[in-house]
Amino acid sequence: MSTKPPDWTPTTQAVENARITDFTRFAAQHAGRDLSGDYHKLWAWSVDDVSGFWAAVWDYFRLPERPAGPALATEAMPGSVWFPGSTLNYTAEVFRDRTGTDTAVITVTEDTGPVAITWHQLRRQVASLAQALTGLGVRMGDRVVGYLPNGVQAITAFLATASLGATWAVCGQDYTAAAAEARFTQLQPTVLIAGTGCLHGGKHIDRCSDVQALRDALPTLAATIVVGDATRVPGALEWSALTEHDADFAPRPVPFDHPLWVVFSSGTTGRPKGIVHGHGGVVLEQLKNLGLQLDLRAGDRLLWHTTPSWMMWNVLVAGLLLGATAVCYEGSPTYPDTDALWQLAAGLEVKVLGTSPGYLAACRKAGVRITDHCPASLERLGVTGSTFPGDLQHWVAGELGPRAQVVCTSGGTDVVTAFIGATPTTPVWAGELSAPCLGVSVEAFGPDGKPVRGEVGELVVLRPMPSMPLFFWDDPDGSRYRNAYFDVYPGVWRHGDWITITDQGSVIMHGRSDATLNRHGIRMGSSDIYGPVEELKEIAEALVVGIEQDGGDYWMPLFVTTTDGTDVDDVLREKIRNAIRHGASPRHVPDEIIQAPGIPHTRTGKKLEVPVKRLLRGDAQDTVVDPGSVDRPELIDWYARIGAAHRTRRGTALGSAPS
């Protein structure tokens, strides 16, 4: 249990005014039991009576009338059945009870000021585009894909698609055509909606050739719609011509588990996995997540710096379910100056601002005084995407002062929400996440597969959540889905994070236990890097890992072997960097390119990404990998020496991964 004082403590008035306090009273009546007391009492009920809790969330947020019976009809992982017989539509819930003249979405880019759109305007554009998509042949269950910057057009396209009962997927234009193609070709989409380019770090990125390449790679397309100058993509339809008409707004009610969108894994172990979520699960989860955990309400402004390629874009859009204003920023948070994101948040008077530990570390390094830029309206600073070092969190909390809460969360694309976070009613300790989220039965499993307290274990979830995947795309027998989460503990979700649950119920994160790259809040897949690198004639094989370091830094080295054994010189290193920039994105370019004597594999040929990561972090070799399971065991010592040399150069330990 923490002996240090909390960095932030809610006031008595803040606790009383919090929506979660009102929900607690509502839930107590709903459950017929006393739930008064601290947050952990409410959380314990939410995971003990999963069905009753989610029924209370449904009723509290006044979702459409539901059939009688338990909310969770079949409790199984995978295979849970929620709210059988119920119908709803994500888009219908977004626009329910909205005031037409209030602001729904604000779009900002590096070279334009804020452009606002009202609820009435957004609804009109969504209805118009839905009518156009229907005319293009889009039917319930078809797929519509977007290759778009972060702006109102991406939101409009998603809402129009969802209103028809079609399924949405999107990549931001930080991805090249090849990276988007690896995702979209799986879906056999009917319509592609694309932008002509974007601005990042003061540089314009023209994507017209990428749009054409992506279009050529998707033979099932009935049409391509272009946001911008459609003449630059011959044969494409113009966005503005399809979104300017009056049309009936008629979202189609669909079953609770009807597919809403496909979000993609990072592609660590092969082609990116298409993760399918349903209308009902996402609506319920995000009402709880944003409405109760973050206290977001109608009229509040939510700005989360993200790209449409990342699940936080889906969370940003979900703010509309609460009637909040979604602020979409397309650009670098540090352009033209490191404090750019803070200035934007202050100018737009946001209530909840979301960013990454990497950005906050850059602010501290640049000497940014957050106190000089923090908007008076700010109540919560959300931080996610990678491990948040305690000293950095303490610095941020000191800069914000007692008025604004630092809300550090941990979750995943897999469930498009957080497993662990905070509430307006719980204290915050630097280096710790305040508590598991409501309805999430989080535990830390020790080596024997049993819950542990006060020591490092695997993050597991013991009971179903409504936003767990319906299925993986192109996984007819469900084997990829089961192997992703349930291969170690059957019937128990294993997420791939190392955590410690403290005696007071807070949680300490220790980083990923799998090989996903989480660089400064941007989740990336190693396969997106291997593709363009291993296509070079000079390169035989590559291996990349990402390592969290003290102070919020992140080290992402790329190890390569050459086809003829020649040395990797500066010319080849630049060629590799260019291949990654054009084949994946500039964000995928590694910090170092190191020539290796070999890439280690299991006996069945799988690259040993996780063991190499742990060797580089400094774990004892005998706790990392069994040499008998490695095709070239002599490489273990070589990677350990590389890690030791790097730690010596930094002058500080990287920290030890748990054994």
C-alpha positions in Angstrom: 0.0 0.0 0.0 1.3 3.5 -0.9 2.8 5.4 2.0 3.4 8.4 -0.2 0.7 11.1 -0.3 -1.5 11.2 -3.4 -0.7 13.7 -6.1 -4.4 14.5 -6.5 -7.4 14.1 -4.2 -11.0 14.9 -5.1 -12.8 17.5 -3.1 -15.9 16.6 -1.2 -17.9 18.8 -3.7 -16.3 17.1 -6.7 -17.3 13.7 -5.4 -20.9 14.7 -4.7 -21.2 16.3 -8.2 -19.6 13.5 -10.1 -21.9 11.5 -12.4 -20.5 8.3 -11.0 -21.9 9.2 -7.6 -25.3 9.7 -9.0 -25.0 6.4 -10.8 -24.0 4.7 -7.6 -27.3 5.8 -6.0 -29.2 4.7 -9.1 -27.4 1.3 -9.1 -28.1 0.8 -5.4 -31.9 1.1 -6.1 -31.5 -1.1 -9.2 -29.6 -3.8 -7.3 -31.6 -3.5 -4.1 -28.4 -3.3 -2.0 -26.2 -0.7 -0.3 -23.4 0.5 -2.6 -22.4 3.6 -0.6 -18.8 4.0 0.4 -15.7 4.1 -1.7 -15.3 3.3 -5.4 -13.9 -0.1 -4.8 -17.2 -1.2 -3.3 -19.1 -0.2 -6.4 -16.4 -1.9 -8.6 -16.7 -5.1 -6.6 -20.4 -5.2 -7.2 -19.9 -4.5 -10.9 -17.8 -7.6 -11.3 -19.7 -9.8 -8.9 -23.0 -9.1 -10.6 -21.9 -8.5 -14.1 -25.4 -8.9 -15.6 -27.0 -6.6 -13.0 -24.3 -3.9 -13.5 -24.6 -3.7 -17.3 -28.4 -3.7 -17.0 -28.1 -0.7 -14.7 -25.8 1.1 -17.2 -28.3 0.4 -20.0 -31.2 1.9 -17.9 -29.2 4.8 -16.4 -28.3 6.1 -19.9 -31.8 5.5 -21.1 -31.0 3.2 -24.0 -34.0 1.8 -26.0 -36.4 -0.5 -24.2 -34.8 -3.9 -23.7 -36.5 -7.3 -23.4 -36.9 -8.8 -20.0 -34.3 -11.2 -18.8 -30.6 -11.0 -17.7 -28.3 -8.7 -19.5 -25.7 -11.5 -19.7 -27.6 -14.5 -21.0 -24.6 -16.7 -21.6 -21.4 -16.2 -19.6 -18.5 -17.6 -21.6 -15.2 -16.3 -22.9 -15.2 -16.3 -25.8 -18.9 -16.7 -26.7 -20.8 -14.5 -24.2 -24.3 -13.5 -25.2 -25.5 -10.0 -24.2 -29.0 -8.6 -24.2 -30.6 -11.1 -26.5 -33.5 -9.7 -28.5 -32.5 -6.1 -28.0 -31.9 -3.7 -30.9 -30.3 -0.3 -31.2 -28.0 1.6 -33.6 -24.8 3.5 -32.7 -25.7 6.4 -34.9 -29.2 6.7 -33.6 -27.8 6.9 -30.0 -25.3 9.6 -31.1 -28.1 11.9 -32.3 -30.7 11.1 -29.6 -31.9 14.2 -27.7 -29.3 16.5 -29.4 -29.8 20.3 -29.7 -29.3 21.2 -33.3 -27.4 24.5 -32.9 -24.9 23.2 -30.4 -21.4 22.3 -31.6 -20.9 18.6 -32.4 -17.4 18.5 -34.0 -14.5 20.9 -34.3 -11.7 20.1 -36.8 -8.2 21.8 -36.6 -5.2 21.2 -38.8 -1.7 22.7 -38.6 -2.5 25.4 -41.2 -6.2 26.1 -40.4 -8.0 27.4 -37.4 -10.9 25.6 -35.8 -13.8 24.7 -38.1 -17.0 23.9 -36.1 -20.0 21.9 -37.3 -23.3 21.9 -35.4 -25.4 18.8 -34.5 -27.9 19.8 -37.2 -25.2 20.1 -39.8 -23.6 16.8 -38.9 -26.9 15.0 -38.9 -27.8 16.4 -42.4 -24.4 15.4 -43.8 -24.7 11.9 -42.3 -28.2 11.4 -43.7 -27.0 12.7 -47.1 -24.0 10.4 -47.3 -26.0 7.4 -46.0 -28.4 8.0 -48.9 -25.5 8.2 -51.3 -23.9 5.0 -50.0 -27.2 3.2 -50.4 -27.4 4.4 -54.0 -23.9 3.0 -54.5 -25.1 -0.5 -53.4 -24.0 -0.5 -49.8 -26.2 -2.9 -47.8 -26.4 -4.1 -44.3 -23.3 -6.1 -43.5 -21.2 -4.6 -46.3 -17.9 -2.9 -45.5 -17.1 0.7 -46.1 -13.4 1.7 -45.5 -11.8 5.1 -45.0 -8.3 6.3 -45.7 -8.7 9.7 -44.1 -7.1 12.4 -41.9 -8.5 13.0 -38.4 -11.4 15.3 -39.1 -15.2 15.7 -39.4 -15.3 13.8 -42.7 -14.0 10.6 -41.0 -16.6 10.9 -38.3 -19.4 11.6 -40.9 -18.4 8.6 -43.0 -18.4 6.3 -40.0 -21.8 7.5 -38.7 -23.3 7.2 -42.2 -22.0 3.7 -42.6 -23.1 2.6 -39.1 -26.6 4.0 -39.7 -27.1 1.5 -42.6 -25.9 -1.5 -40.6 -22.8 -1.6 -42.7 -19.4 -2.2 -41.1 -16.7 0.5 -40.9 -12.9 0.4 -40.9 -10.4 3.3 -41.2 -6.7 4.0 -41.5 -5.2 7.4 -41.0 -3.1 9.0 -43.7 0.0 8.4 -41.6 -0.2 4.9 -43.1 1.0 4.3 -46.7 -1.1 2.5 -49.2 0.8 -0.7 -48.5 0.0 -0.6 -44.8 -3.7 0.3 -45.4 -3.9 -2.4 -48.1 -2.7 -5.1 -45.6 -5.8 -4.3 -43.6 -8.5 -3.4 -46.1 -8.0 -6.3 -48.6 -9.2 -8.7 -45.9 -12.6 -6.9 -45.8 -13.5 -6.9 -49.5 -15.1 -3.4 -49.1 -17.8 -2.0 -51.3 -16.8 1.7 -51.0 -13.5 3.5 -50.2 -13.6 7.0 -48.8 -10.2 8.7 -49.0 -8.5 12.1 -48.6 -5.9 13.5 -50.9 -3.3 14.2 -48.2 -2.5 15.7 -44.9 -0.1 18.0 -43.1 2.2 16.9 -40.4 5.1 18.7 -38.8 4.8 21.5 -41.4 5.1 19.1 -44.3 2.4 18.3 -46.7 2.0 14.6 -47.4 0.3 14.0 -50.8 -1.6 10.7 -50.8 -3.2 10.8 -54.3 -0.9 8.1 -55.6 -1.6 6.0 -52.5 -5.3 6.4 -52.9 -5.0 5.1 -56.5 -2.8 2.2 -55.4 -5.2 1.3 -52.7 -8.1 1.5 -55.1 -6.4 -0.8 -57.5 -5.8 -3.3 -54.7 -9.5 -3.5 -53.8 -11.3 -5.2 -56.7 -14.6 -5.3 -54.8 -15.0 -1.5 -54.8 -18.2 -0.2 -56.4 -17.0 3.4 -55.9 -14.3 5.6 -54.4 -15.3 8.9 -52.8 -12.6 11.5 -52.4 -12.5 14.3 -49.8 -10.7 17.2 -51.6 -10.1 17.5 -55.3 -11.7 14.4 -56.8 -10.2 15.1 -60.2 -6.8 14.0 -58.9 -8.2 10.5 -58.6 -9.7 9.7 -62.0 -13.2 8.3 -61.8 -13.7 9.1 -58.1 -16.8 10.8 -56.7 -16.6 14.1 -54.9 -17.3 14.1 -51.2 -19.0 17.5 -51.1 -21.5 16.5 -53.8 -22.7 13.5 -51.7 -23.0 15.3 -48.4 -25.0 18.4 -49.3 -28.5 17.1 -49.8 -31.5 16.8 -47.5 -32.4 13.2 -46.9 -34.3 11.2 -44.4 -32.4 10.4 -41.2 -33.3 6.8 -40.5 -30.7 4.7 -38.7 -31.6 1.1 -39.0 -32.0 -0.8 -35.6 -29.7 -3.8 -35.5 -29.2 -6.6 -33.0 -26.9 -5.9 -30.0 -24.1 -7.9 -31.5 -24.4 -6.6 -35.1 -20.9 -5.7 -36.4 -20.1 -2.0 -36.0 -16.5 -1.7 -37.1 -13.3 -3.6 -37.6 -10.2 -2.3 -35.8 -6.9 -3.8 -36.5 -4.2 -5.2 -34.4 -0.7 -4.0 -34.9 0.4 -7.0 -36.9 3.1 -8.2 -34.5 2.8 -11.8 -35.4 1.7 -11.6 -39.0 -0.9 -9.7 -41.0 -2.9 -7.4 -38.8 -5.9 -9.1 -37.2 -9.3 -7.6 -37.9 -11.1 -7.2 -34.6 -14.8 -6.9 -34.9 -16.9 -5.1 -32.3 -20.7 -4.8 -32.1 -23.1 -1.8 -31.9 -24.4 -2.6 -28.4 -21.1 -3.5 -26.7 -19.4 -0.4 -27.9 -22.3 1.9 -27.0 -22.6 0.5 -23.5 -18.8 0.4 -22.8 -18.2 3.9 -24.0 -21.2 5.4 -22.1 -19.6 3.8 -19.0 -16.0 4.7 -19.9 -16.5 8.3 -20.9 -19.7 9.1 -18.9 -18.7 7.5 -15.6 -14.9 7.1 -15.5 -14.2 10.4 -17.2 -17.3 12.3 -16.2 -17.9 13.6 -19.8 -21.2 15.3 -20.3 -23.2 17.0 -23.0 -21.5 20.2 -24.1 -18.1 19.3 -22.8 -15.2 19.4 -25.2 -13.0 16.3 -25.7 -9.6 16.5 -27.4 -7.6 13.4 -27.7 -4.5 13.6 -29.9 -4.8 10.6 -32.0 -4.9 9.2 -35.6 -7.8 7.3 -37.1 -5.5 4.3 -37.2 -5.5 4.1 -33.4 -8.3 3.0 -31.1 -8.3 6.3 -29.3 -9.9 7.8 -32.4 -12.9 5.4 -31.8 -13.0 6.7 -28.2 -12.8 10.3 -29.3 -15.8 9.8 -31.6 -17.7 8.0 -28.8 -17.7 11.2 -26.9 -20.6 12.1 -29.2 -22.7 9.4 -27.5 -22.7 11.7 -24.4 -23.4 14.8 -26.4 -19.9 16.1 -26.0 -18.0 18.0 -28.7 -15.3 15.9 -30.4 -12.2 18.1 -31.2 -10.2 16.5 -34.1 -6.7 17.7 -34.5 -4.7 16.5 -37.6 -1.1 17.3 -37.1 1.9 17.1 -34.9 1.4 18.0 -31.2 4.8 19.7 -31.2 4.5 21.8 -34.3 5.4 24.6 -34.6 6.4 24.5 -30.9 6.4 21.8 -28.3 3.5 23.4 -26.5 1.3 23.4 -29.5 -1.2 20.9 -28.1 -1.5 22.8 -24.9 -2.2 26.0 -26.8 -4.8 24.3 -28.9 -6.5 22.9 -25.8 -6.5 26.3 -24.1 -7.9 28.1 -27.1 -10.8 25.6 -27.5 -11.5 25.4 -23.7 -11.5 21.6 -23.6 -12.6 19.7 -20.5 -10.8 16.4 -21.2 -7.4 16.4 -23.0 -5.8 13.2 -24.0 -2.1 12.6 -24.9 0.8 10.2 -24.4 3.7 9.9 -21.9 6.0 10.5 -24.8 4.5 14.0 -25.5 4.6 14.9 -21.8 8.2 13.8 -21.6 9.0 16.0 -24.6 7.3 18.9 -22.8 9.4 18.4 -19.7 12.6 18.2 -21.7 11.8 21.4 -23.7 11.0 23.3 -20.5 7.3 23.8 -21.3 5.5 25.3 -18.3 2.1 23.6 -18.4 0.8 26.0 -15.8 1.2 28.8 -18.4 -1.0 27.0 -21.0 -3.4 24.8 -19.0 -6.9 25.8 -20.0 -9.1 26.9 -17.1 -11.8 24.5 -18.4 -9.5 21.4 -18.1 -10.7 18.9 -15.5 -8.9 15.8 -16.6 -5.7 15.0 -18.5 -6.0 11.5 -20.0 -2.7 9.7 -20.6 -2.3 6.3 -22.3 -0.5 4.5 -25.0 2.6 3.4 -23.1 3.9 3.1 -19.6 3.8 6.4 -17.7 6.8 6.8 -15.4 6.1 7.9 -11.9 8.5 10.8 -11.9 7.0 12.2 -15.1 3.5 11.8 -13.8 4.5 13.6 -10.6 5.9 16.5 -12.6 2.8 16.8 -14.7 0.5 16.7 -11.6 2.6 19.5 -10.0 2.3 21.6 -13.2 -1.5 21.1 -13.3 -2.1 21.7 -9.6 -5.1 20.3 -7.6 -7.8 21.5 -10.1 -7.0 19.0 -12.9 -6.8 15.3 -12.5 -4.2 13.1 -14.3 -6.1 10.1 -15.5 -3.7 7.4 -16.6 -5.4 4.5 -18.3 -4.5 1.1 -19.8 -6.6 -0.9 -22.2 -6.4 -2.0 -25.8 -7.7 -2.0 -29.3 -9.0 -5.5 -28.5 -11.8 -4.1 -26.3 -11.6 -0.5 -27.6 -11.6 0.8 -24.0 -9.7 0.8 -20.8 -9.3 -2.1 -18.3 -7.7 0.1 -15.7 -7.9 3.9 -15.0 -9.4 6.3 -12.6 -12.6 8.1 -11.7 -13.4 11.6 -10.5 -13.9 10.2 -7.0 -10.6 8.3 -6.5 -7.1 9.7 -5.5 -4.2 9.6 -7.9 -0.7 8.4 -6.9 2.2 9.0 -9.3 3.3 5.8 -11.0 0.0 4.0 -10.3 -3.4 3.7 -12.0 -6.1 4.4 -9.5 -8.3 1.4 -9.9 -9.8 -1.2 -12.3 -12.6 0.2 -14.4 -16.2 -0.7 -13.6 -17.3 -4.0 -15.0 -13.8 -5.2 -15.7 -12.8 -8.1 -13.5 -9.1 -7.5 -13.6 -6.6 -9.7 -11.7 -2.8 -10.3 -11.8 -2.0 -14.0 -12.3 1.3 -15.3 -10.8 3.3 -18.2 -12.4 0.8 -20.7 -11.0 -2.2 -19.1 -12.7 -3.6 -17.7 -9.4 -4.3 -14.1 -8.4 -1.4 -12.3 -6.6 -1.3 -9.0 -4.7 1.7 -6.8 -4.3 3.8 -8.6 -6.9 4.1 -8.7 -10.6 1.7 -10.8 -12.6 0.0 -11.2 -16.0 -3.0 -8.9 -16.5 -6.1 -11.1 -16.9 -9.8 -10.5 -17.0 -12.0 -13.2 -15.4 -15.5 -12.3 -16.6 -16.9 -11.1 -19.9 -17.1 -7.5 -21.0 -19.7 -6.4 -23.6 -17.1 -4.8 -25.9 -14.9 -7.9 -26.1 -14.5 -8.9 -29.8 -17.5 -10.6 -31.5 -14.9 -12.4 -33.6 -11.8 -11.8 -35.7 -12.3 -11.2 -39.4 -11.5 -14.2 -41.6 -11.3 -16.5 -38.7 -14.2 -18.9 -39.4 -13.4 -21.5 -36.7 -12.4 -18.8 -34.1 -9.0 -20.3 -33.6 -7.1 -17.1 -34.1 -9.3 -15.4 -31.5 -8.9 -18.1 -28.9 -5.2 -18.3 -29.4 -4.8 -14.5 -29.1 -6.3 -14.3 -25.5 -7.2 -17.7 -24.2 -4.3 -20.0 -25.1 -2.6 -19.8 -21.7 -5.6 -19.7 -19.4 -8.7 -21.3 -21.0 -11.8 -19.2 -20.3 -9.7 -16.3 -18.9 -8.6 -13.3 -21.0 -4.8 -12.8 -20.9 -4.0 -9.4 -22.3 -0.2 -9.4 -22.5 0.7 -6.7 -19.8 2.7 -7.1 -16.7 0.9 -5.5 -13.7 1.0 -5.2 -9.9 -2.2 -4.8 -8.0 -1.5 -3.0 -4.7 -3.2 -3.7 -1.4 -5.2 -0.5 -1.8 -6.5 -1.6 -5.2 -4.4 0.6 -7.4 -2.4 -0.9 -10.3 1.2 -0.4 -11.4 2.0 -1.1 -15.1 5.3 -2.7 -16.1 4.9 -2.6 -19.8 3.9 -5.2 -22.4 4.6 -8.9 -21.9 4.2 -9.5 -25.7 6.1 -8.0 -28.6 3.8 -5.1 -29.5 5.6 -1.8 -30.2 4.3 1.1 -28.1 6.4 4.0 -29.1 5.4 7.3 -27.5 1.7 6.3 -27.4 1.6 5.0 -31.0 1.0 1.3 -31.2 2.8 -0.3 -34.1 3.4 -3.8 -35.4 6.7 -5.3 -36.2 5.3 -6.9 -39.3 4.7 -3.5 -40.8 8.4 -2.9 -40.5 9.6 -6.3 -41.6 7.7 -6.1 -44.9 9.5 -3.2 -46.5 12.9 -4.0 -44.9 13.0 -7.6 -45.9 12.0 -6.8 -49.4 15.4 -5.0 -49.9 17.7 -7.2 -51.8 20.6 -6.5 -49.3 18.6 -7.6 -46.3 18.1 -11.3 -45.3 16.1 -10.8 -42.2 15.2 -8.2 -39.5 14.0 -8.1 -36.0 12.6 -5.0 -34.1 11.7 -4.5 -30.5 10.6 -1.6 -28.4 11.8 -1.0 -24.8 10.4 1.4 -22.2 13.1 3.3 -20.4 13.3 5.5 -17.3 12.1 9.1 -17.8 9.5 8.2 -20.4 12.0 7.4 -23.1 11.6 4.6 -25.6 14.3 2.7 -27.5 13.4 0.9 -30.7 16.4 -0.8 -32.3 16.2 -2.7 -35.6 18.5 -5.7 -36.0 19.3 -6.8 -39.5 21.3 -9.5 -41.3 22.5 -9.0 -44.8 22.1 -11.4 -47.7 25.8 -11.7 -48.5 27.2 -11.0 -45.1 28.6 -7.6 -46.1 28.7 -4.7 -43.6 25.7 -2.5 -43.0 27.0 1.0 -43.8 25.4 4.5 -43.6 24.2 4.2 -47.2 22.3 1.0 -46.5 21.0 2.3 -43.2 19.5 5.3 -45.0 18.0 3.0 -47.6 16.4 0.9 -44.8 15.0 4.1 -43.2 13.5 5.2 -46.5 12.0 1.8 -47.1 10.2 2.0 -43.7 9.1 5.6 -44.2 7.5 4.7 -47.6 6.3 1.2 -46.7 4.9 1.9 -43.3 5.2 5.5 -42.0 7.8 7.8 -40.6 6.7 6.8 -37.1 7.9 3.3 -37.8 11.6 4.3 -38.4 13.8 2.8 -35.7 16.1 4.6 -33.4 19.1 2.5 -34.4 19.8 0.0 -37.1 22.2 -2.6 -35.8 23.9 -5.4 -37.9 23.4 -8.7 -36.1 25.2 -12.0 -36.6 21.8 -13.7 -36.8 18.1 -13.5 -35.8 17.1 -16.1 -33.2 14.0 -18.2 -33.7 12.1 -21.0 -31.9 12.6 -24.4 -33.3 9.5 -23.9 -35.3 10.8 -20.8 -36.9 9.2 -18.0 -34.9 11.3 -14.9 -34.2 12.1 -14.5 -30.6 10.9 -10.9 -30.2 9.9 -11.0 -26.5 13.0 -12.8 -25.3 15.2 -10.4 -27.2 13.4 -7.5 -25.7 14.0 -8.9 -22.2 17.6 -9.6 -22.9 18.1 -6.0 -24.0 16.4 -4.8 -20.9 18.9 -6.7 -18.7 17.0 -9.7 -17.5 19.1 -12.7 -16.5 19.6 -15.0 -19.4 18.4 -18.1 -17.6 15.1 -16.4 -16.8 14.5 -15.3 -20.4 14.7 -18.3 -22.6 15.6 -22.0 -22.7 18.6 -22.3 -25.0 17.4 -25.7 -26.1 14.3 -24.0 -27.6 16.4 -21.7 -29.8 17.7 -22.5 -33.2 21.0 -20.6 -32.6 21.5 -20.4 -28.8 24.8 -18.7 -29.2 22.9 -15.5 -30.2 21.4 -15.2 -26.7 24.7 -13.9 -25.3 25.2 -11.5 -28.2 21.9 -9.8 -27.6 22.5 -9.6 -23.9 25.9 -7.8 -24.6 24.1 -5.3 -26.9 21.7 -4.5 -24.1 24.5 -4.1 -21.6 26.4 -1.7 -23.9 23.3 0.4 -24.5 22.6 0.7 -20.8 26.2 1.8 -20.3 25.8 4.4 -23.0 22.7 5.8 -21.4 24.3 5.9 -17.9 21.1 4.5 -16.3 19.5 1.2 -16.0 16.6 0.3 -18.4 14.8 -1.4 -15.6 14.0 -5.1 -15.4 11.2 -7.0 -16.9 9.5 -9.4 -14.5 10.5 -13.0 -14.6 
